Amino acid sequence: MPKLESVRATAEAIGRISCIKTGEEIGLLYQWDNGETQASLHNFGVQETQHCSDQPTNQDLGA
């Protein structure tokens, strides 16, 4: 059986994710013991979590 090189066991919160418009905390950034990072958004409702304002999002990220 192959050995997994990147096994996650524990994570520590290393930062807060805030809405740019309101400054409200919407999630946390975690760092795993293997060095990987992962964002975790609070579950306040799909619309509030994904879009922290009523403004439409810009889908063209290449600009």
matplotlib code that plots the C-alpha trace (Angstrom):
import matplotlib.pyplot as plt

x = [0.0, 1.5, 2.4, 0.6, 3.1, 0.7, -1.4, -3.4, -3.8, -4.3, -4.8, -4.4, -6.3, -3.7, -5.9, -9.4, -11.2, -13.1, -15.6, -13.9, -17.0, -18.3, -15.2, -17.3, -15.5, -16.8, -14.3, -10.9, -7.7, -6.2, -2.7, -2.3, 0.6, 1.9, 2.2, -0.9, -3.4, -7.2, -9.9, -13.1, -16.1, -18.7, -22.1, -24.4, -26.3, -25.1, -25.8, -24.2, -21.1, -20.4, -21.2, -20.8, -22.7, -25.6, -23.2, -22.9, -19.5, -17.2, -16.8, -13.9, -10.9, -8.4, -8.8]
y = [0.0, 3.4, 5.8, 9.1, 12.0, 14.8, 13.6, 16.3, 15.6, 18.9, 22.5, 25.9, 29.1, 31.6, 34.4, 35.9, 36.4, 39.7, 41.2, 44.1, 46.2, 45.7, 44.5, 41.7, 38.4, 35.8, 33.0, 31.7, 30.7, 27.5, 26.0, 22.2, 20.5, 19.6, 23.3, 23.4, 26.2, 26.1, 28.7, 28.0, 30.3, 30.7, 29.3, 32.3, 31.4, 30.8, 34.4, 36.1, 33.9, 34.0, 37.7, 40.0, 42.8, 43.4, 44.3, 41.9, 40.1, 40.6, 37.2, 38.3, 37.6, 38.0, 41.8]
z = [0.0, -1.0, 1.9, 1.8, 1.9, 2.7, 5.6, 7.5, 11.2, 13.0, 12.0, 13.7, 12.9, 11.6, 10.3, 9.9, 6.6, 6.6, 4.2, 2.3, 2.4, 5.9, 7.8, 9.2, 9.9, 7.4, 7.9, 9.2, 7.5, 8.9, 8.5, 8.7, 10.4, 6.9, 5.9, 3.7, 4.2, 3.9, 4.1, 6.1, 5.6, 8.3, 7.4, 7.8, 4.7, 1.2, -0.1, 2.8, 2.8, -0.9, -1.4, 1.5, -0.2, -2.6, -5.4, -8.3, -8.5, -11.4, -13.1, -15.3, -13.0, -15.8, -16.0]

ax = plt.figure().add_subplot(projection="3d")
ax.plot(x, y, z, "-o")
ax.set_aspect("equal")
plt.show()
